[in-house]
Amino acid sequence: MPYHRPKPFYENLQMEHKQVMDDLQRLQNENKEALQRFYEITEESFFYCNLQQQLQMEKSQVQYVVEKLRQETKKVLGEWILLQYYLDELKVICEKEERVIRDLQTQEYQEQQRLEGNLQSQQKEELIIEKKDLSRKAAELPDCLPDEIRKTATGNRAGFRP
């Protein structure tokens, strides 16, 4: 068997072929890894995109609620100011009413004092009139009655003078 020495061109070609096949395998592996990484990044991108949309929706909802709360706060503040105004007005009215009541009580007390004074004056006048009537009646009594009865009838008791 004769030994044939391979031709250098053929050997180079085989080496290049092997190198190209290795490069092709490496590129296929890199392509596969890149494709896998691309799918992972795409999924992650979709996740963050959905997350961003959810956050935007929640942000919009929070902004809506905050705006409603601001409006409610303005409304409540307006009502509070109005109530404070009414309270101040009521205080003024109550103070006026209290003064009126005190004035009426003072007038009532003064009227009561005046009536009591009039009553006492009237009672004194009635007593004086009654004493005068008794004195006049006693004077009209006949002289034949004993002095003790006459003194009792006129109100002249020991130590008392009309």
Number of C-alpha atoms within 10 A of each C-alpha: 3 4 5 6 6 8 9 9 9 10 11 11 12 12 12 12 12 12 12 12 12 12 12 12 12 12 13 12 12 12 12 12 12 13 12 12 12 12 12 12 12 12 12 12 12 12 12 12 12 12 12 12 12 12 12 12 12 12 12 12 12 12 12 12 12 12 12 12 12 12 12 12 12 12 12 12 12 12 12 12 12 12 12 12 12 12 12 12 12 12 12 12 12 12 12 12 12 12 12 12 12 12 12 12 12 12 12 12 12 12 12 12 12 12 12 12 12 12 12 12 12 12 12 12 12 12 12 13 12 12 16 14 13 16 19 13 13 18 13 9 14 9 10 7 9 9 10 11 13 19 14 13 18 21 16 15 12 8 5 7 8 10
